[in-house]
């Protein structure tokens, strides 16, 4: 069965997380993603946080279903081979430090002449223009500058870093959308273009509701911990047996109040004037929250979730990472899958969150460093065995 992005060739010149997250999802959707790496070294993520004699899990979870091509772009021969690869490719994605590719003579101004249909996708911490364009960034910096940290955490604590990578993987998802939009436009114009996404921009976009509230409420959004608005229930509640992650999040709107009260065995409070409206429940939260907590403490978080879910009340067990890896719902939806990567063996990783009925994603193992160098250069550049021998000897591949 053909995949949605069959026929699309993407040259992946990215490292760490933001870029690889973008190109991985394109690979899952069927694009041929060729990861270009430095000979003998490869993506720094291959060795970053390595826990055994194998490429690190950091690399593996972000580079499945790709090919690996090694080229030394500091050599003239390497640059010429690279241009030949670009000539028959659709997309280039890079997230080097500001100006790095331009200094190599491989900026968009050069490569667009090699291939006028090329989509040149650039991921940067702060973009290529603006007062901060020369600055480097990492995930926490993007969260700080995009407004996420000051809006996260409890009011008595400092601004808090959000562990889910909204700056890195969030930027990757924004870039994937940008690339697909540019490809769609290319159908009409026949020409490629530059696509730019910055980490700060992506976080600011994800924070747009908080930016709305700043204007709507007339001031800086305060940190409210786990409380969502003026809703009760609208926070986390402790569950049995009382471990550090034994909590459930419950959020019941006005139309769910009766169902919620009956589900926790307290139909007597449905018409209690202290709790009849959302505003009243908020005013009397000091007496209502202990009632809710008294019920949740008698049940495990998953038991409480099933009861409330069956009653039509939104709730979610606060699952730790181990529980997510073993979650039966995620497994059935192929969101937790097993991959075998020698010499590591089996490991668990996430599957594709985009479910297409006619072209389901297939998650394949990540590439070994340089695994596809010869086949790619033979197919795209016509390189023969004698030339490969010379390239290996001279450190070009």
Buried (B, 14 or more C-beta within 10 A) or exposed (E): EEBBBEEBBBBBBBBBBBBBBBBBBBBBBBBBBBBBBBBEEBBBBBEBEBEEEBBBBBBBBBBBBBBBBBBBBEBEBBBEBBBBBBBEBBBBBBBBEBEEBBEBEBBBEBBBEBBEBBBBBBBBBBBBEEEBBEBEBBBEBBBBBBBBBBBBBEEEEEBBBBEEBBBBBBBBBBBBEBBBEBBEBBEEEEEBBBBBBBBBBBBBBBBEEBBEBBEEEEEEBEBBBEBEEEBBBBBBBBBBEEEEEBBBBBBBEEEBBBBBBBBBEBEEBBEBEEBBEBEBBBBBBEEBBEBBBEBBBEBBBBBBBBBBEEBEBBBBBBBEEEBEBEBEEBBEEBBBBEBEBEEBEEBBBBBBEEEEEEBBBBBEBBBEBBBBBBEBBBEBBEBEEEBBEEBEEEEBB
